[in-house]
């Protein structure tokens, strides 16, 4: 559980973005892929991989512009 408290009104949209990504994502790899606009890995087993492997995948994969336009 995470509770975010921020008195700056300008950050409301950023917090709403994070909230919607948390609600939409079923796993941390799906969250990261959605946040950074990367395609979801085609191989299975990413839910159990280490954070280092997830970051290496995110860093090494090109962004897909179609994902930014996806509703």
PQR file of N, CA, C, O and H, with PARSE charges and radii, in Angstrom:
ATOM      1  N   UNK A   1       0.841  -1.164   0.000 -0.4000 1.5000
ATOM      2  CA  UNK A   1       0.000   0.000   0.000 -0.0000 2.0000
ATOM      3  C   UNK A   1       0.885   1.225   0.000  0.5500 1.7000
ATOM      4  O   UNK A   1       1.908   1.275   0.683 -0.5500 1.4000
ATOM      5  N   UNK A   2       0.477   2.210  -0.775 -0.4000 1.5000
ATOM      6  CA  UNK A   2       1.208   3.465  -0.817 -0.0000 2.0000
ATOM      7  C   UNK A   2       0.231   4.608  -0.630  0.5500 1.7000
ATOM      8  O   UNK A   2      -0.858   4.609  -1.204 -0.5500 1.4000
ATOM      9  H   UNK A   2      -0.355   2.170  -1.330  0.4000 1.0000
ATOM     10  N   UNK A   3       0.622   5.570   0.169 -0.4000 1.5000
ATOM     11  CA  UNK A   3      -0.190   6.761   0.383 -0.0000 2.0000
ATOM     12  C   UNK A   3       0.670   7.956   0.012  0.5500 1.7000
ATOM     13  O   UNK A   3       1.743   8.171   0.575 -0.5500 1.4000
ATOM     14  H   UNK A   3       1.507   5.569   0.636  0.4000 1.0000
ATOM     15  N   UNK A   4       0.177   8.728  -0.946 -0.4000 1.5000
ATOM     16  CA  UNK A   4       0.902   9.913  -1.387 -0.0000 2.0000
ATOM     17  C   UNK A   4       0.190  11.151  -0.871  0.5500 1.7000
ATOM     18  O   UNK A   4      -1.011  11.322  -1.081 -0.5500 1.4000
ATOM     19  H   UNK A   4      -0.694   8.553  -1.404  0.4000 1.0000
ATOM     20  N   UNK A   5       0.936  12.009  -0.196 -0.4000 1.5000
ATOM     21  CA  UNK A   5       0.393  13.266   0.289 -0.0000 2.0000
ATOM     22  C   UNK A   5       1.255  14.374  -0.288  0.5500 1.7000
ATOM     23  O   UNK A   5       2.471  14.407  -0.096 -0.5500 1.4000
ATOM     24  H   UNK A   5       1.911  11.869  -0.025  0.4000 1.0000
ATOM     25  N   UNK A   6       0.603  15.273  -0.993 -0.4000 1.5000
ATOM     26  CA  UNK A   6       1.335  16.360  -1.623 -0.0000 2.0000
ATOM     27  C   UNK A   6       0.446  17.593  -1.601  0.5500 1.7000
ATOM     28  O   UNK A   6      -0.679  17.559  -2.099 -0.5500 1.4000
ATOM     29  H   UNK A   6      -0.385  15.246  -1.149  0.4000 1.0000
ATOM     30  N   UNK A   7       0.941  18.673  -1.033 -0.4000 1.5000
ATOM     31  CA  UNK A   7       0.126  19.881  -0.929 -0.0000 2.0000
ATOM     32  C   UNK A   7       0.207  20.734  -2.190  0.5500 1.7000
ATOM     33  O   UNK A   7      -0.523  21.717  -2.317 -0.5500 1.4000
ATOM     34  H   UNK A   7       1.855  18.701  -0.629  0.4000 1.0000
ATOM     35  N   UNK A   8       1.078  20.374  -3.115 -0.4000 1.5000
ATOM     36  CA  UNK A   8       1.211  21.155  -4.349 -0.0000 2.0000
ATOM     37  C   UNK A   8       0.123  20.735  -5.338  0.5500 1.7000
ATOM     38  O   UNK A   8       0.093  19.583  -5.773 -0.5500 1.4000
ATOM     39  H   UNK A   8       1.671  19.576  -3.011  0.4000 1.0000
ATOM     40  N   UNK A   9      -0.730  21.621  -5.679 -0.4000 1.5000
ATOM     41  CA  UNK A   9      -1.867  21.342  -6.551 -0.0000 2.0000
ATOM     42  C   UNK A   9      -1.414  20.937  -7.957  0.5500 1.7000
ATOM     43  O   UNK A   9      -2.101  20.163  -8.625 -0.5500 1.4000
ATOM     44  H   UNK A   9      -0.705  22.556  -5.326  0.4000 1.0000
ATOM     45  N   UNK A  10      -0.282  21.443  -8.408 -0.4000 1.5000
ATOM     46  CA  UNK A  10       0.200  21.141  -9.753 -0.0000 2.0000
ATOM     47  C   UNK A  10       0.555  19.670  -9.942  0.5500 1.7000
ATOM     48  O   UNK A  10       0.570  19.176 -11.070 -0.5500 1.4000
ATOM     49  H   UNK A  10       0.276  22.072  -7.866  0.4000 1.0000
ATOM     50  N   UNK A  11       0.836  18.983  -8.873 -0.4000 1.5000
ATOM     51  CA  UNK A  11       1.210  17.568  -8.976 -0.0000 2.0000
ATOM     52  C   UNK A  11       0.009  16.638  -9.006  0.5500 1.7000
ATOM     53  O   UNK A  11       0.181  15.421  -9.084 -0.5500 1.4000
ATOM     54  H   UNK A  11       0.824  19.384  -7.957  0.4000 1.0000
ATOM     55  N   UNK A  12      -1.189  17.171  -8.948 -0.4000 1.5000
ATOM     56  CA  UNK A  12      -2.398  16.348  -8.947 -0.0000 2.0000
ATOM     57  C   UNK A  12      -2.464  15.463 -10.188  0.5500 1.7000
ATOM     58  O   UNK A  12      -2.771  14.276 -10.081 -0.5500 1.4000
ATOM     59  H   UNK A  12      -1.330  18.159  -8.885  0.4000 1.0000
ATOM     60  N   UNK A  13      -2.183  16.020 -11.356 -0.4000 1.5000
ATOM     61  CA  UNK A  13      -2.239  15.232 -12.584 -0.0000 2.0000
ATOM     62  C   UNK A  13      -1.202  14.117 -12.596  0.5500 1.7000
ATOM     63  O   UNK A  13      -1.477  13.021 -13.085 -0.5500 1.4000
ATOM     64  H   UNK A  13      -1.933  16.984 -11.443  0.4000 1.0000
ATOM     65  N   UNK A  14      -0.027  14.383 -12.070 -0.4000 1.5000
ATOM     66  CA  UNK A  14       1.003  13.352 -11.998 -0.0000 2.0000
ATOM     67  C   UNK A  14       0.563  12.222 -11.068  0.5500 1.7000
ATOM     68  O   UNK A  14       0.763  11.050 -11.387 -0.5500 1.4000
ATOM     69  H   UNK A  14       0.196  15.273 -11.674  0.4000 1.0000
ATOM     70  N   UNK A  15      -0.019  12.550  -9.947 -0.4000 1.5000
ATOM     71  CA  UNK A  15      -0.492  11.528  -9.020 -0.0000 2.0000
ATOM     72  C   UNK A  15      -1.633  10.717  -9.625  0.5500 1.7000
ATOM     73  O   UNK A  15      -1.713   9.507  -9.414 -0.5500 1.4000
ATOM     74  H   UNK A  15      -0.181  13.502  -9.688  0.4000 1.0000
ATOM     75  N   UNK A  16      -2.510  11.371 -10.372 -0.4000 1.5000
ATOM     76  CA  UNK A  16      -3.592  10.657 -11.036 -0.0000 2.0000
ATOM     77  C   UNK A  16      -3.060   9.717 -12.116  0.5500 1.7000
ATOM     78  O   UNK A  16      -3.615   8.639 -12.327 -0.5500 1.4000
ATOM     79  H   UNK A  16      -2.444  12.354 -10.544  0.4000 1.0000
ATOM     80  N   UNK A  17      -1.986  10.121 -12.801 -0.4000 1.5000
ATOM     81  CA  UNK A  17      -1.347   9.246 -13.784 -0.0000 2.0000
ATOM     82  C   UNK A  17      -0.808   7.993 -13.103  0.5500 1.7000
ATOM     83  O   UNK A  17      -1.054   6.880 -13.569 -0.5500 1.4000
ATOM     84  H   UNK A  17      -1.535  10.997 -12.629  0.4000 1.0000
ATOM     85  N   UNK A  18      -0.080   8.165 -12.011 -0.4000 1.5000
ATOM     86  CA  UNK A  18       0.457   7.005 -11.295 -0.0000 2.0000
ATOM     87  C   UNK A  18      -0.662   6.107 -10.776  0.5500 1.7000
ATOM     88  O   UNK A  18      -0.555   4.883 -10.840 -0.5500 1.4000
ATOM     89  H   UNK A  18       0.119   9.069 -11.632  0.4000 1.0000
ATOM     90  N   UNK A  19      -1.730   6.707 -10.265 -0.4000 1.5000
ATOM     91  CA  UNK A  19      -2.859   5.935  -9.751 -0.0000 2.0000
ATOM     92  C   UNK A  19      -3.499   5.100 -10.859  0.5500 1.7000
ATOM     93  O   UNK A  19      -3.813   3.928 -10.652 -0.5500 1.4000
ATOM     94  H   UNK A  19      -1.817   7.701 -10.213  0.4000 1.0000
ATOM     95  N   UNK A  20      -3.690   5.696 -12.022 -0.4000 1.5000
ATOM     96  CA  UNK A  20      -4.308   4.955 -13.124 -0.0000 2.0000
ATOM     97  C   UNK A  20      -3.387   3.856 -13.639  0.5500 1.7000
ATOM     98  O   UNK A  20      -3.866   2.788 -14.021 -0.5500 1.4000
ATOM     99  H   UNK A  20      -3.435   6.648 -12.190  0.4000 1.0000
ATOM    100  N   UNK A  21      -2.077   4.093 -13.658 -0.4000 1.5000
ATOM    101  CA  UNK A  21      -1.139   3.052 -14.082 -0.0000 2.0000
ATOM    102  C   UNK A  21      -1.128   1.889 -13.095  0.5500 1.7000
ATOM    103  O   UNK A  21      -1.077   0.731 -13.510 -0.5500 1.4000
ATOM    104  H   UNK A  21      -1.688   4.961 -13.347  0.4000 1.0000
ATOM    105  N   UNK A  22      -1.173   2.181 -11.791 -0.4000 1.5000
ATOM    106  CA  UNK A  22      -1.237   1.119 -10.796 -0.0000 2.0000
ATOM    107  C   UNK A  22      -2.502   0.290 -10.973  0.5500 1.7000
ATOM    108  O   UNK A  22      -2.458  -0.939 -10.909 -0.5500 1.4000
ATOM    109  H   UNK A  22      -1.214   3.122 -11.455  0.4000 1.0000
ATOM    110  N   UNK A  23      -3.624   0.958 -11.195 -0.4000 1.5000
ATOM    111  CA  UNK A  23      -4.897   0.250 -11.331 -0.0000 2.0000
ATOM    112  C   UNK A  23      -4.954  -0.576 -12.612  0.5500 1.7000
ATOM    113  O   UNK A  23      -5.571  -1.642 -12.632 -0.5500 1.4000
ATOM    114  H   UNK A  23      -3.660   1.956 -11.247  0.4000 1.0000
ATOM    115  N   UNK A  24      -4.328  -0.105 -13.666 -0.4000 1.5000
ATOM    116  CA  UNK A  24      -4.388  -0.769 -14.966 -0.0000 2.0000
ATOM    117  C   UNK A  24      -3.420  -1.949 -15.080  0.5500 1.7000
ATOM    118  O   UNK A  24      -3.696  -2.911 -15.796 -0.5500 1.4000
ATOM    119  H   UNK A  24      -3.827   0.760 -13.650  0.4000 1.0000
ATOM    120  N   UNK A  25      -2.310  -1.880 -14.390 -0.4000 1.5000
ATOM    121  CA  UNK A  25      -1.251  -2.879 -14.532 -0.0000 2.0000
ATOM    122  C   UNK A  25      -1.497  -4.083 -13.630  0.5500 1.7000
ATOM    123  O   UNK A  25      -1.895  -3.942 -12.474 -0.5500 1.4000
ATOM    124  H   UNK A  25      -2.085  -1.098 -13.808  0.4000 1.0000
ATOM    125  N   UNK A  26      -1.252  -5.266 -14.180 -0.4000 1.5000
ATOM    126  CA  UNK A  26      -1.410  -6.497 -13.404 -0.0000 2.0000
ATOM    127  C   UNK A  26      -0.113  -6.940 -12.743  0.5500 1.7000
ATOM    128  O   UNK A  26      -0.135  -7.763 -11.828 -0.5500 1.4000
ATOM    129  H   UNK A  26      -0.929  -5.380 -15.120  0.4000 1.0000
ATOM    130  N   UNK A  27       1.019  -6.404 -13.198 -0.4000 1.5000
ATOM    131  CA  UNK A  27       2.317  -6.772 -12.624 -0.0000 2.0000
ATOM    132  C   UNK A  27       3.259  -5.575 -12.736  0.5500 1.7000
ATOM    133  O   UNK A  27       2.958  -4.589 -13.409 -0.5500 1.4000
ATOM    134  H   UNK A  27       1.037  -5.736 -13.941  0.4000 1.0000
ATOM    135  N   UNK A  28       4.389  -5.681 -12.070 -0.4000 1.5000
ATOM    136  CA  UNK A  28       5.332  -4.559 -12.107 -0.0000 2.0000
ATOM    137  C   UNK A  28       5.972  -4.389 -13.476  0.5500 1.7000
ATOM    138  O   UNK A  28       6.300  -3.267 -13.863 -0.5500 1.4000
ATOM    139  H   UNK A  28       4.634  -6.481 -11.523  0.4000 1.0000
ATOM    140  N   UNK A  29       6.157  -5.486 -14.224 -0.4000 1.5000
ATOM    141  CA  UNK A  29       6.718  -5.350 -15.563 -0.0000 2.0000
ATOM    142  C   UNK A  29       5.715  -4.664 -16.487  0.5500 1.7000
ATOM    143  O   UNK A  29       6.105  -3.875 -17.348 -0.5500 1.4000
ATOM    144  H   UNK A  29       5.891  -6.397 -13.909  0.4000 1.0000
ATOM    145  N   UNK A  30       4.438  -4.955 -16.316 -0.4000 1.5000
ATOM    146  CA  UNK A  30       3.420  -4.280 -17.124 -0.0000 2.0000
ATOM    147  C   UNK A  30       3.349  -2.793 -16.762  0.5500 1.7000
ATOM    148  O   UNK A  30       3.165  -1.951 -17.641 -0.5500 1.4000
ATOM    149  H   UNK A  30       4.120  -5.595 -15.617  0.4000 1.0000
ATOM    150  N   UNK A  31       3.491  -2.472 -15.489 -0.4000 1.5000
ATOM    151  CA  UNK A  31       3.514  -1.073 -15.049 -0.0000 2.0000
ATOM    152  C   UNK A  31       4.679  -0.331 -15.698  0.5500 1.7000
ATOM    153  O   UNK A  31       4.494   0.748 -16.261 -0.5500 1.4000
ATOM    154  H   UNK A  31       3.640  -3.156 -14.775  0.4000 1.0000
ATOM    155  N   UNK A  32       5.869  -0.904 -15.622 -0.4000 1.5000
ATOM    156  CA  UNK A  32       7.041  -0.242 -16.189 -0.0000 2.0000
ATOM    157  C   UNK A  32       6.936  -0.090 -17.700  0.5500 1.7000
ATOM    158  O   UNK A  32       7.302   0.952 -18.243 -0.5500 1.4000
ATOM    159  H   UNK A  32       6.019  -1.780 -15.165  0.4000 1.0000
ATOM    160  N   UNK A  33       6.445  -1.109 -18.377 -0.4000 1.5000
ATOM    161  CA  UNK A  33       6.299  -1.040 -19.831 -0.0000 2.0000
ATOM    162  C   UNK A  33       5.294   0.043 -20.221  0.5500 1.7000
ATOM    163  O   UNK A  33       5.518   0.784 -21.177 -0.5500 1.4000
ATOM    164  H   UNK A  33       6.149  -1.956 -17.936  0.4000 1.0000
ATOM    165  N   UNK A  34       4.204   0.133 -19.494 -0.4000 1.5000
ATOM    166  CA  UNK A  34       3.204   1.154 -19.784 -0.0000 2.0000
ATOM    167  C   UNK A  34       3.743   2.546 -19.485  0.5500 1.7000
ATOM    168  O   UNK A  34       3.528   3.474 -20.264 -0.5500 1.4000
ATOM    169  H   UNK A  34       4.021  -0.469 -18.717  0.4000 1.0000
ATOM    170  N   UNK A  35       4.433   2.695 -18.376 -0.4000 1.5000
ATOM    171  CA  UNK A  35       4.968   4.004 -17.971 -0.0000 2.0000
ATOM    172  C   UNK A  35       6.000   4.517 -18.962  0.5500 1.7000
ATOM    173  O   UNK A  35       6.008   5.703 -19.291 -0.5500 1.4000
ATOM    174  H   UNK A  35       4.608   1.941 -17.744  0.4000 1.0000
ATOM    175  N   UNK A  36       6.867   3.639 -19.438 -0.4000 1.5000
ATOM    176  CA  UNK A  36       7.944   4.067 -20.329 -0.0000 2.0000
ATOM    177  C   UNK A  36       7.619   3.883 -21.815  0.5500 1.7000
ATOM    178  O   UNK A  36       8.447   4.204 -22.667 -0.5500 1.4000
ATOM    179  H   UNK A  36       6.861   2.675 -19.170  0.4000 1.0000
ATOM    180  N   UNK A  37       6.422   3.368 -22.138 -0.4000 1.5000
ATOM    181  CA  UNK A  37       6.029   3.205 -23.536 -0.0000 2.0000
ATOM    182  C   UNK A  37       6.782   2.101 -24.247  0.5500 1.7000
ATOM    183  O   UNK A  37       7.075   2.211 -25.437 -0.5500 1.4000
ATOM    184  H   UNK A  37       5.749   3.107 -21.445  0.4000 1.0000
ATOM    185  N   UNK A  38       7.093   1.053 -23.537 -0.4000 1.5000
ATOM    186  CA  UNK A  38       7.813  -0.089 -24.105 -0.0000 2.0000
ATOM    187  C   UNK A  38       6.833  -1.223 -24.385  0.5500 1.7000
ATOM    188  O   UNK A  38       5.832  -1.362 -23.681 -0.5500 1.4000
ATOM    189  H   UNK A  38       6.855   0.963 -22.570  0.4000 1.0000
ATOM    190  N   UNK A  39       7.106  -2.027 -25.396 -0.4000 1.5000
ATOM    191  CA  UNK A  39       6.233  -3.184 -25.633 -0.0000 2.0000
ATOM    192  C   UNK A  39       6.403  -4.225 -24.525  0.5500 1.7000
ATOM    193  O   UNK A  39       7.497  -4.412 -23.993 -0.5500 1.4000
ATOM    194  H   UNK A  39       7.919  -1.914 -25.968  0.4000 1.0000
ATOM    195  N   UNK A  40       5.310  -4.891 -24.193 -0.4000 1.5000
ATOM    196  CA  UNK A  40       5.348  -5.928 -23.169 -0.0000 2.0000
ATOM    197  C   UNK A  40       6.157  -7.114 -23.694  0.5500 1.7000
ATOM    198  O   UNK A  40       5.986  -7.484 -24.856 -0.5500 1.4000
ATOM    199  H   UNK A  40       4.421  -4.739 -24.625  0.4000 1.0000
ATOM    200  N   UNK A  41       7.039  -7.731 -22.881 -0.4000 1.5000
ATOM    201  CA  UNK A  41       7.846  -8.857 -23.346 -0.0000 2.0000
ATOM    202  C   UNK A  41       6.984 -10.020 -23.825  0.5500 1.7000
ATOM    203  O   UNK A  41       5.962 -10.338 -23.217 -0.5500 1.4000
ATOM    204  H   UNK A  41       7.177  -7.431 -21.937  0.4000 1.0000
ATOM    205  N   UNK A  42       7.400 -10.647 -24.911 -0.4000 1.5000
ATOM    206  CA  UNK A  42       6.623 -11.751 -25.479 -0.0000 2.0000
ATOM    207  C   UNK A  42       6.860 -13.066 -24.736  0.5500 1.7000
ATOM    208  O   UNK A  42       6.020 -13.964 -24.794 -0.5500 1.4000
ATOM    209  H   UNK A  42       8.230 -10.389 -25.405  0.4000 1.0000
ATOM    210  N   UNK A  43       7.984 -13.192 -24.044 -0.4000 1.5000
ATOM    211  CA  UNK A  43       8.270 -14.413 -23.298 -0.0000 2.0000
ATOM    212  C   UNK A  43       7.588 -14.373 -21.930  0.5500 1.7000
ATOM    213  O   UNK A  43       7.289 -13.301 -21.404 -0.5500 1.4000
ATOM    214  H   UNK A  43       8.667 -12.463 -23.997  0.4000 1.0000
ATOM    215  N   UNK A  44       7.352 -15.536 -21.375 -0.4000 1.5000
ATOM    216  CA  UNK A  44       6.686 -15.634 -20.072 -0.0000 2.0000
ATOM    217  C   UNK A  44       7.707 -15.592 -18.938  0.5500 1.7000
ATOM    218  O   UNK A  44       8.912 -15.709 -19.162 -0.5500 1.4000
ATOM    219  H   UNK A  44       7.595 -16.407 -21.802  0.4000 1.0000
ATOM    220  N   UNK A  45       7.208 -15.424 -17.733 -0.4000 1.5000
ATOM    221  CA  UNK A  45       8.052 -15.493 -16.547 -0.0000 2.0000
ATOM    222  C   UNK A  45       8.625 -14.169 -16.085  0.5500 1.7000
ATOM    223  O   UNK A  45       9.486 -14.149 -15.206 -0.5500 1.4000
ATOM    224  H   UNK A  45       6.229 -15.329 -17.551  0.4000 1.0000
ATOM    225  N   UNK A  46       8.169 -13.058 -16.656 -0.4000 1.5000
ATOM    226  CA  UNK A  46       8.719 -11.762 -16.264 -0.0000 2.0000
ATOM    227  C   UNK A  46       8.235 -11.319 -14.892  0.5500 1.7000
ATOM    228  O   UNK A  46       8.852 -10.451 -14.275 -0.5500 1.4000
ATOM    229  H   UNK A  46       7.470 -13.074 -17.371  0.4000 1.0000
ATOM    230  N   UNK A  47       7.159 -11.889 -14.411 -0.4000 1.5000
ATOM    231  CA  UNK A  47       6.643 -11.496 -13.106 -0.0000 2.0000
ATOM    232  C   UNK A  47       7.591 -11.892 -11.977  0.5500 1.7000
ATOM    233  O   UNK A  47       7.592 -11.260 -10.920 -0.5500 1.4000
ATOM    234  H   UNK A  47       6.658 -12.594 -14.913  0.4000 1.0000
ATOM    235  N   UNK A  48       8.388 -12.917 -12.188 -0.4000 1.5000
ATOM    236  CA  UNK A  48       9.291 -13.390 -11.149 -0.0000 2.0000
ATOM    237  C   UNK A  48      10.724 -12.930 -11.285  0.5500 1.7000
ATOM    238  O   UNK A  48      11.574 -13.314 -10.482 -0.5500 1.4000
ATOM    239  H   UNK A  48       8.388 -13.430 -13.046  0.4000 1.0000
ATOM    240  N   UNK A  49      11.008 -12.122 -12.273 -0.4000 1.5000
ATOM    241  CA  UNK A  49      12.396 -11.688 -12.478 -0.0000 2.0000
ATOM    242  C   UNK A  49      12.776 -10.559 -11.534  0.5500 1.7000
ATOM    243  O   UNK A  49      11.922  -9.876 -10.969 -0.5500 1.4000
ATOM    244  H   UNK A  49      10.318 -11.810 -12.926  0.4000 1.0000
ATOM    245  N   UNK A  50      14.082 -10.384 -11.380 -0.4000 1.5000
ATOM    246  CA  UNK A  50      14.588  -9.358 -10.460 -0.0000 2.0000
ATOM    247  C   UNK A  50      14.401  -7.965 -11.061  0.5500 1.7000
ATOM    248  O   UNK A  50      14.188  -7.808 -12.264 -0.5500 1.4000
ATOM    249  H   UNK A  50      14.776 -10.939 -11.839  0.4000 1.0000
ATOM    250  N   UNK A  51      14.486  -6.974 -10.199 -0.4000 1.5000
ATOM    251  CA  UNK A  51      14.332  -5.594 -10.654 -0.0000 2.0000
ATOM    252  C   UNK A  51      15.462  -5.208 -11.606  0.5500 1.7000
ATOM    253  O   UNK A  51      15.264  -4.396 -12.509 -0.5500 1.4000
ATOM    254  H   UNK A  51      14.659  -7.101  -9.223  0.4000 1.0000
ATOM    255  N   UNK A  52      16.633  -5.781 -11.408 -0.4000 1.5000
ATOM    256  CA  UNK A  52      17.758  -5.499 -12.303 -0.0000 2.0000
ATOM    257  C   UNK A  52      17.443  -5.973 -13.726  0.5500 1.7000
ATOM    258  O   UNK A  52      17.720  -5.265 -14.694 -0.5500 1.4000
ATOM    259  H   UNK A  52      16.794  -6.441 -10.674  0.4000 1.0000
ATOM    260  N   UNK A  53      16.871  -7.155 -13.846 -0.4000 1.5000
ATOM    261  CA  UNK A  53      16.502  -7.668 -15.164 -0.0000 2.0000
ATOM    262  C   UNK A  53      15.403  -6.826 -15.809  0.5500 1.7000
ATOM    263  O   UNK A  53      15.414  -6.599 -17.018 -0.5500 1.4000
ATOM    264  H   UNK A  53      16.645  -7.730 -13.059  0.4000 1.0000
ATOM    265  N   UNK A  54      14.462  -6.369 -14.996 -0.4000 1.5000
ATOM    266  CA  UNK A  54      13.398  -5.513 -15.519 -0.0000 2.0000
ATOM    267  C   UNK A  54      13.951  -4.185 -16.032  0.5500 1.7000
ATOM    268  O   UNK A  54      13.564  -3.717 -17.103 -0.5500 1.4000
ATOM    269  H   UNK A  54      14.453  -6.554 -14.014  0.4000 1.0000
ATOM    270  N   UNK A  55      14.842  -3.591 -15.275 -0.4000 1.5000
ATOM    271  CA  UNK A  55      15.453  -2.319 -15.698 -0.0000 2.0000
ATOM    272  C   UNK A  55      16.293  -2.513 -16.950  0.5500 1.7000
ATOM    273  O   UNK A  55      16.279  -1.658 -17.835 -0.5500 1.4000
ATOM    274  H   UNK A  55      15.157  -3.972 -14.406  0.4000 1.0000
ATOM    275  N   UNK A  56      17.019  -3.613 -17.042 -0.4000 1.5000
ATOM    276  CA  UNK A  56      17.807  -3.888 -18.249 -0.0000 2.0000
ATOM    277  C   UNK A  56      16.901  -4.050 -19.469  0.5500 1.7000
ATOM    278  O   UNK A  56      17.240  -3.591 -20.560 -0.5500 1.4000
ATOM    279  H   UNK A  56      17.030  -4.307 -16.323  0.4000 1.0000
ATOM    280  N   UNK A  57      15.758  -4.697 -19.288 -0.4000 1.5000
ATOM    281  CA  UNK A  57      14.809  -4.839 -20.400 -0.0000 2.0000
ATOM    282  C   UNK A  57      14.271  -3.468 -20.818  0.5500 1.7000
ATOM    283  O   UNK A  57      14.212  -3.162 -22.010 -0.5500 1.4000
ATOM    284  H   UNK A  57      15.483  -5.070 -18.402  0.4000 1.0000
ATOM    285  N   UNK A  58      13.886  -2.654 -19.857 -0.4000 1.5000
ATOM    286  CA  UNK A  58      13.337  -1.326 -20.155 -0.0000 2.0000
ATOM    287  C   UNK A  58      14.398  -0.458 -20.840  0.5500 1.7000
ATOM    288  O   UNK A  58      14.093   0.241 -21.806 -0.5500 1.4000
ATOM    289  H   UNK A  58      13.935  -2.902 -18.889  0.4000 1.0000
ATOM    290  N   UNK A  59      15.628  -0.499 -20.349 -0.4000 1.5000
ATOM    291  CA  UNK A  59      16.704   0.297 -20.950 -0.0000 2.0000
ATOM    292  C   UNK A  59      17.085  -0.187 -22.341  0.5500 1.7000
ATOM    293  O   UNK A  59      17.435   0.621 -23.202 -0.5500 1.4000
ATOM    294  H   UNK A  59      15.875  -1.067 -19.564  0.4000 1.0000
ATOM    295  N   UNK A  60      17.023  -1.487 -22.572 -0.4000 1.5000
ATOM    296  CA  UNK A  60      17.491  -2.046 -23.829 -0.0000 2.0000
ATOM    297  C   UNK A  60      16.438  -2.167 -24.918  0.5500 1.7000
ATOM    298  O   UNK A  60      16.754  -2.573 -26.036 -0.5500 1.4000
ATOM    299  H   UNK A  60      16.739  -2.143 -21.873  0.4000 1.0000
ATOM    300  N   UNK A  61      15.196  -1.824 -24.616 -0.4000 1.5000
ATOM    301  CA  UNK A  61      14.112  -1.966 -25.580 -0.0000 2.0000
ATOM    302  C   UNK A  61      13.706  -0.598 -26.103  0.5500 1.7000
ATOM    303  O   UNK A  61      13.551   0.355 -25.339 -0.5500 1.4000
ATOM    304  H   UNK A  61      14.939  -1.494 -23.707  0.4000 1.0000
ATOM    305  N   UNK A  62      13.537  -0.517 -27.403 -0.4000 1.5000
ATOM    306  CA  UNK A  62      13.126   0.748 -28.009 -0.0000 2.0000
ATOM    307  C   UNK A  62      11.659   1.031 -27.699  0.5500 1.7000
ATOM    308  O   UNK A  62      10.845   0.112 -27.608 -0.5500 1.4000
ATOM    309  H   UNK A  62      13.662  -1.292 -28.024  0.4000 1.0000
ATOM    310  N   UNK A  63      11.336   2.296 -27.541 -0.4000 1.5000
ATOM    311  CA  UNK A  63       9.948   2.701 -27.311 -0.0000 2.0000
ATOM    312  C   UNK A  63       9.131   2.525 -28.579  0.5500 1.7000
ATOM    313  O   UNK A  63       9.652   2.618 -29.690 -0.5500 1.4000
ATOM    314  H   UNK A  63      11.998   3.042 -27.615  0.4000 1.0000
ATOM    315  N   UNK A  64       7.858   2.274 -28.396 -0.4000 1.5000
ATOM    316  CA  UNK A  64       6.936   2.092 -29.516 -0.0000 2.0000
ATOM    317  C   UNK A  64       5.968   3.274 -29.532  0.5500 1.7000
ATOM    318  O   UNK A  64       5.166   3.426 -28.611 -0.5500 1.4000
ATOM    319  H   UNK A  64       7.435   2.199 -27.493  0.4000 1.0000
ATOM    320  N   UNK A  65       6.032   4.103 -30.560 -0.4000 1.5000
ATOM    321  CA  UNK A  65       5.194   5.291 -30.629 -0.0000 2.0000
ATOM    322  C   UNK A  65       3.710   4.965 -30.647  0.5500 1.7000
ATOM    323  O   UNK A  65       2.903   5.774 -30.189 -0.5500 1.4000
ATOM    324  H   UNK A  65       6.684   3.979 -31.308  0.4000 1.0000
ATOM    325  N   UNK A  66       3.328   3.803 -31.162 -0.4000 1.5000
ATOM    326  CA  UNK A  66       1.919   3.420 -31.165 -0.0000 2.0000
ATOM    327  C   UNK A  66       1.376   3.260 -29.748  0.5500 1.7000
ATOM    328  O   UNK A  66       0.184   3.461 -29.516 -0.5500 1.4000
ATOM    329  H   UNK A  66       3.984   3.146 -31.534  0.4000 1.0000
ATOM    330  N   UNK A  67       2.237   2.902 -28.804 -0.4000 1.5000
ATOM    331  CA  UNK A  67       1.800   2.744 -27.420 -0.0000 2.0000
ATOM    332  C   UNK A  67       1.453   4.094 -26.780  0.5500 1.7000
ATOM    333  O   UNK A  67       0.619   4.161 -25.877 -0.5500 1.4000
ATOM    334  H   UNK A  67       3.205   2.739 -28.993  0.4000 1.0000
ATOM    335  N   UNK A  68       2.099   5.166 -27.253 -0.4000 1.5000
ATOM    336  CA  UNK A  68       1.799   6.498 -26.728 -0.0000 2.0000
ATOM    337  C   UNK A  68       0.451   6.997 -27.236  0.5500 1.7000
ATOM    338  O   UNK A  68      -0.205   7.801 -26.574 -0.5500 1.4000
ATOM    339  H   UNK A  68       2.777   5.111 -27.986  0.4000 1.0000
ATOM    340  N   UNK A  69       0.041   6.528 -28.400 -0.4000 1.5000
ATOM    341  CA  UNK A  69      -1.222   6.951 -28.994 -0.0000 2.0000
ATOM    342  C   UNK A  69      -2.378   6.047 -28.597  0.5500 1.7000
ATOM    343  O   UNK A  69      -3.531   6.352 -28.904 -0.5500 1.4000
ATOM    344  H   UNK A  69       0.574   5.875 -28.938  0.4000 1.0000
ATOM    345  N   UNK A  70      -2.099   4.967 -27.937 -0.4000 1.5000
ATOM    346  CA  UNK A  70      -3.120   3.997 -27.527 -0.0000 2.0000
ATOM    347  C   UNK A  70      -4.039   4.624 -26.472  0.5500 1.7000
ATOM    348  O   UNK A  70      -3.557   5.241 -25.523 -0.5500 1.4000
ATOM    349  H   UNK A  70      -1.162   4.720 -27.687  0.4000 1.0000
ATOM    350  N   UNK A  71      -5.359   4.470 -26.633 -0.4000 1.5000
ATOM    351  CA  UNK A  71      -6.271   5.091 -25.654 -0.0000 2.0000
ATOM    352  C   UNK A  71      -6.227   4.413 -24.311  0.5500 1.7000
ATOM    353  O   UNK A  71      -6.935   4.820 -23.390 -0.5500 1.4000
ATOM    354  H   UNK A  71      -5.751   3.969 -27.405  0.4000 1.0000
TER
END
